[in-house]
Amino acid sequence: MKKLPIGIQSFSDLRNKDFLYVDKTEAVLRLIVSGKFYFLSRPRRFGKSLLLSTIEEVFKGNKSLFENLFIYDKWDWTQKYPVICIDWSNVKHSTTEEIEQSMPLFLKRIADAYKITLTSKYASDCFLELIEQLHQKSGEQVVVLIDEYDMPILDALNKSPEIVDDIRQSLQ
């Protein structure tokens, strides 16, 4: 009997460690081929992070993880895309200053993984520079996945309305 994946948010962990997985790759494939931008809003603990992890693995071309799943023989696994996955639970975000300091470091770690050097200082400039360099290096469109998008604002709600508005504007 397979283990239940309680609290598992990584598709590769789920598949490599033989957890139970209900195949949702048919829906993933439909999302990928039928649109460009999506906003997924679901209650907490509803599988959004696992879904993003699954989409990330598809775009990275990790075919072996999808063996015996719907998408396995329907996706071109030779096609690999650069992926920027921003998880706001891993970026300091208590103030706009903290975002401006931590986000460039977060993006530079992603750049390092792709052997790219970012020279920009500010978060928005680093983000744009990373996208441009990834596209130039790969020749492919860059996939951007954002998880826990609401965390900076939700965490600021117990602070002043000015801080909440500053963070909201910074994220914009």
Order of alpha helices (4+ residues) and beta strands (2+ residues): alpha-alpha-alpha-beta-alpha-alpha-beta-alpha-alpha
